[in-house]
């Protein structure tokens, strides 16, 4: 085997490297890196069952903890919260033995990218689904911890959020073991880093803000909450959810179910029809129109208006049907 990893680089694997598990003897060929975190590196790999995501770690305890979380996810009846766990083994190298696990490779789009050119209702729909998943996670006794767009993907159709990295998942009551400042309530002086449902709900609010500000921003001034409120009010995408986001930022939700209910109400309001008036023509053009042409244009406008109303009603019906479908999947 090609020596393409080192202890100091968390067992860095090069594209084309072939590895075989010590205990199960399952072979894998590395295609490319997918990402790296505090507990290890994730790679896209080819296996006998097809493409998989393979995470190699430095610390056996951290990897064991993540494996246990994935096992818990698989026990949630009727719901798939994270990627399916496929294999757990050790990689023996001249530099030492590294623990690794293999999981389902999820192909999708990063949340902030997916939300580009999408309507506000889509942000609400995806957050409703995410909050349903978080409720199941919290009920099982865990907090996601490092919840951010980088750790989720939108897959489908139908569009659905799936978790792809559970490295920050922490038992409720303990200290958050992994976090990213922008989504961390401690950074924004809005609470502690104790693992509790409200910690994840704060991160959900910041994920929504991140969808409106893909490049993120840093804390400014001595009143972080006021600063965030101003940023929310500057983006049309966030206005339908302003009250929900602010409540989550202030820790006013005790569980995901409560926030989800308010999000459902906000989505129903965000889909209400708003008439956008057509620009008036200049006086010069109006004066040139004959009586008959005015009548003809009027009929065309009426037909066009009727057409758009029909399209709107159909779109609203389809959106409502999709929301009901998602609720059915989350029950």
Rosetta blueprint (number, residue, H / E / L):
1 X L
2 X L
3 X L
4 X L
5 X L
6 X L
7 X H
8 X H
9 X H
10 X L
11 X L
12 X L
13 X L
14 X L
15 X L
16 X L
17 X L
18 X E
19 X E
20 X E
21 X L
22 X L
23 X L
24 X L
25 X L
26 X L
27 X E
28 X E
29 X E
30 X E
31 X E
32 X E
33 X E
34 X E
35 X E
36 X E
37 X L
38 X L
39 X L
40 X E
41 X E
42 X E
43 X E
44 X E
45 X E
46 X E
47 X E
48 X L
49 X L
50 X E
51 X E
52 X E
53 X E
54 X E
55 X E
56 X E
57 X E
58 X L
59 X L
60 X H
61 X H
62 X H
63 X H
64 X H
65 X H
66 X H
67 X H
68 X H
69 X H
70 X H
71 X H
72 X H
73 X H
74 X H
75 X L
76 X L
77 X L
78 X L
79 X L
80 X L
81 X L
82 X E
83 X L
84 X L
85 X E
86 X E
87 X E
88 X E
89 X E
90 X E
91 X E
92 X E
93 X E
94 X L
95 X L
96 X E
97 X E
98 X E
99 X E
100 X E
101 X E
102 X E
103 X E
104 X E
105 X L
106 X L
107 X L
108 X L
109 X E
110 X L
111 X H
112 X H
113 X H
114 X H
115 X L
116 X L
117 X L
118 X L
119 X L
120 X H
121 X H
122 X H
123 X H
124 X H
125 X H
126 X H
127 X H
128 X H
129 X H
130 X H
131 X H
132 X H
133 X H
134 X H
135 X H
136 X H
137 X H
138 X H
139 X H
140 X L
141 X L
142 X E
143 X E
144 X L
145 X L
146 X L
147 X L
148 X L
149 X H
150 X H
151 X H
152 X E
153 X E
154 X E
155 X E
156 X L
157 X L
158 X L
159 X L
160 X E
161 X E
162 X E
163 X E
164 X L
165 X L
166 X L
167 X L
168 X L
169 X L
170 X E
171 X E
172 X L
173 X L
174 X L
175 X E
176 X L
177 X L
178 X L
179 X L
180 X L
181 X H
182 X H
183 X H
184 X L
185 X L
186 X L
187 X L
188 X L
189 X L
190 X L
191 X L
192 X L
193 X L
194 X E
195 X L
196 X L
197 X H
198 X H
199 X H
200 X H
201 X H
202 X H
203 X H
204 X H
205 X H
206 X H
207 X H
208 X H
209 X H
210 X H
211 X H
212 X H
213 X L
214 X L
215 X L
216 X L
217 X L
218 X L
219 X L
220 X L
221 X L
222 X L
223 X L
224 X H
225 X H
226 X H
227 X H
228 X H
229 X H
230 X H
231 X H
232 X H
233 X H
234 X L
235 X L
236 X H
237 X H
238 X H
239 X H
240 X L
241 X L
242 X H
243 X H
244 X H
245 X H
246 X H
247 X H
248 X H
249 X H
250 X L
251 X L
252 X L
253 X L
254 X L
255 X L
256 X H
257 X H
258 X H
259 X H
260 X H
261 X H
262 X H
263 X H
264 X H
265 X H
266 X H
267 X H
268 X H
269 X H
270 X H
271 X L
272 X L
273 X L
274 X L
275 X L
276 X L
277 X L
278 X L
279 X L
280 X L
281 X L
282 X L
283 X H
284 X H
285 X H
286 X H
287 X H
288 X H
289 X L
290 X L
291 X H
292 X H
293 X H
294 X H
295 X H
296 X H
297 X H
298 X H
299 X H
300 X H
301 X H
302 X H
303 X H
304 X H
305 X H
306 X H
307 X H
308 X H
309 X H
310 X H
311 X H
312 X H
313 X H
314 X H
315 X H
316 X H
317 X H
318 X H
319 X H
320 X H
321 X H
322 X H
323 X H
324 X H
325 X H
326 X H
327 X H
328 X H
329 X H
330 X H
331 X L
